[in-house]
Amino acid sequence: MQTETPSSFRLICFPESAHSTAYYLSLSELLLPTVEVLAIQYPLHIGAEDGDDERLTDSPELADRIFGALGEWMDRPLAFFGHRAGADLAYRVAERLERETGTVLLTLFVSGRTAHWGMSLGPPVLGCRIVALAGEGDPRTPLRGVRAWRRRTSGRFDLEVFPGSRGYLDSSRREVVNLVHDQLLSHVSADAEWETGAEDKGA
């Protein structure tokens, strides 16, 4: 966590397994102090083995626990970053957050995951921006499936494709950090432009 410097945003990370939390805490060292990073630690018995990540995706109890724990961390604008099965879990929590509290995330980052489950033909559930990250050569996340995330939100959708396959969070770490910065800071720019326009109109 980054807690020493007051931050403007809080980025809550949903790792792909119970053993990958350290990566996201180390990622926080590259982010500006304006972004505070919190990485969720799952119970060790959930998603402990490679290929067992569907236990994260299909764990409503875990989503409930995370949602319940968010209360004390909602004093700043939130963004979620979910990788692989963590992307599904982040989506579940974001959906419940918006439905039950009216809180809309700044951005939901979904990484290394296709939107393959629970697809609805109805209107999108979320209103936040979704940014999908993918490796251009990842056979497990074809870009067509990654693009399907756009049907999960009525807000803006962006797709960012990185060289390589599944290891882009390491090989393109700086680019991923820059993407997070750009996306979050764009909200500040948009708010500033709106306020300036309102002042010009005498609001």
Secondary structure, 3 states (H helix, E strand, C coil): CCCCCCCCEEEEEECCCCCCHHHHHHHCCCCCCCEEEEECCCCCCCCCCCCCCHHHHCCHHHHHHHHHHHHHHCCCCEEEEEECHHHHHHHHHHHHHHHHHCCCCCEEEEECCCCCCCCCCCCCCECCEEEEEEECCCCCCCHHHHHHHHHHECCCEEEEEECCCCCHHHHCHHHHHHHHHHHHHHHHHHHHHHHHHHHHCCC
